[in-house]
Amino acid sequence: MTKEEKKLRYSSIDIDGVKYKTLLTDKFQNRKKYEEHNPAKSLAFIPGTIIEIFVKQKRKVKEGEVILILEAMKMNNNVMAPMDGVLKLYVKKQDVVSKNQLLFEIIV
């Protein structure tokens, strides 16, 4: 075994009850961990600017009600409540948001 091989760290992976020893890339080890989709959380689907917010913090909302307008690529996108519940906002008017940034959450 060479010096380089001694420096490498092997990881064990269990696939269907069979253990394998392998080297994992830095990209794989530093990846964002999988998070199951939560329909109560609304994320920005595209980078843009919050133009208007129609509902105040901690107000009850109905499914399909327009919560805010996200301007992206010169288009105004209505972002609606995915379900009934109480609104918890994470943005304010004129905020610039990035893709996948949490905009609001509906608490059932």
N, C-alpha and C positions, 0 to 999 in steps of 0.2 A: 504494500500500500504506500503510495506517495504522500508527500506532505500536503499537497492540494486535496487529496482524497480524505485525509484525516481532518482537514478544516471543514469539509462539507458535513452538513447535518442531514441525516436521513430521517424521514418521517414515515410513520406507519399509517396506512389507509386500510380500512376494513370495508370490503365490498362483498356483499352477500356471504358474510361469515369467513371470508378468506382474507388474511392479512398480507399486505404488500408493503415492502420497503421501497421508498422512492425519494428523489430529490424534488423539492417544490421550488418554483421560481419565486423571486422577490415579488413580482407582479401578482402572482397567485396569493402569496402570504399577506400582502398589503391590500387586497381587494376589499371592496365594501361588502360587508356581510349581508346575506339574503334577508330581506324583511318581507313578510307576507303582506299582501295588499290589505289596507284598512279602508273600507268605503267611507268611514266617518271623517277621514282626513283628505282635504283637497290640496293637491300640489299644483304648482305652475307647470303647465304642459309645454311652455315655450318662454324664453326670457322676454321681459317686457316691463311696462310701468302700470301701476295701479292708478287708474284715472278717476274712478268714483267708487265709493262704498255706500250701499243703500241701507244696510242694517247695522244697528249699533251693537256693541259688545254685550254679551249675555242676554240677548233677546231671543225669543222663540221664533223659529223659522219653520216653514212648511217645505216639503219636497218640491223641487222645481222653482222655488222662489229665487230671483236674481239677488245674489249677495254683493257682487262687485263687478266692475268692468276692468279687464286687463287689456291694455293696448300693446300689441305686438305686430311688427312688420306693417305698420300703418293701418291695422284693422283693430276694431274694438270687439273684444270677446266677452260675452256675458258668462260669468261663472256662477252656476246655480247650486243650490243646496241639494245634495244627493239623497237626503232623508229628513224627516222631521226631527227636531231637537232644539237644543240651546246652542247658540253660536259662540265660539271662542276665536277671535281674530288674532292673527299673528303679523298683520301688515297694516299700514295706514296709507291714506291718500298720498300720491306722488312717490311712493316707494318704488325703487327699481328692483325687480326680482329676477332671480336666475332660474334656469330650468330645474324642476323638481324641488323648488323651495316650498315649504309649507305655508299656505295662504290662510287657511282657517280649518277649524275642526268642529264637527257637530257632536255635541254630547247628548246622548239619548237618555 
